[in-house]
Amino acid sequence: MTTTAIRTKVHKYIDEADNNVLDVVYRLLEVYRQGNKSILTNEQQKEVLKRSTSYKAGKIKGYTLTEVRKRIKQKLAE
């Protein structure tokens, strides 16, 4: 898809978007405009790195989206 086609589609979508979508798009563009700085705080970045390291070392388990959905449905049914 060409840049012009993408721009046209984005403009059309923005014109029809609700406030929640506009807020998300605005925040995303602000992050991009500020030099692609992370939207996470330093503390959050450290926590993500810590968990990633633990996961790669086999110390913690991850879950697939399907597993998470199943667990949520079970908890809601209780």
N, C-alpha and C positions, 0 to 999 in steps of 0.2 A: 504494500500500500504506500502511496506517495505521501510526502509530508503535507501537501495541500489537502489530500483526502482525509488524512488523520486530523488535521486542524479543523476541517469542516465538520467532521463527526463529533469532535470534542466540543466545538462551539454549540452545536445542536444539542448535545447532551447537557451541557452546562445550562443552556437556556431553559431546559425542561426539568432540571434537578431540584430536589427539595433542599431545605436548609442543612440537613445532616450531611448530604453529599457535598454540598458547596463548602461546608466547614472542613471536611476531610481533604478535599482538593486544594483548598486554600492553604491548609497546614503543610501539605505535601510540597506545594510550590514554594512556600516560605523556606522549608528545609533545603530544597534544591537551590534556591536563590542565595542562601547563606553559605554556599560552597559544599553542599552535600554532607554537612556535619551530621553526626548521628543524632537521632531524636531521643536516644537513651542518655540518662545521666551517667556520670563516671561510675557511680555505685552500681547502677543497673548493668553497665557494660562488664564490670568485674564479676557480677553474679552470673551473667550469661557465659562468660569465659570459664568460670569455676564449674558450672554445670556441664558445659561442653567437654571440659577436660575429664570430669568424673564419668560422663557417659562413654567417652572414647576409651577410658580405662576399665570399663565394665563394672564400675561401682554403683551406677544407677541405671534403671531401665527406662526406656522410652515407650510410648504407646502410639499406635497408628490412629489415624482419625476414626476409623471404624471402631476400634477398641474404646476410644474415648466416648464416642456416641453411645455405644452399648452400655458403658458404665454409667453415663448420665441418665439414660433411660431407666436403668435398674434403680438408681438412687431416687428418681422422681416417682417410681412406682411404689416405693416403700412407704 
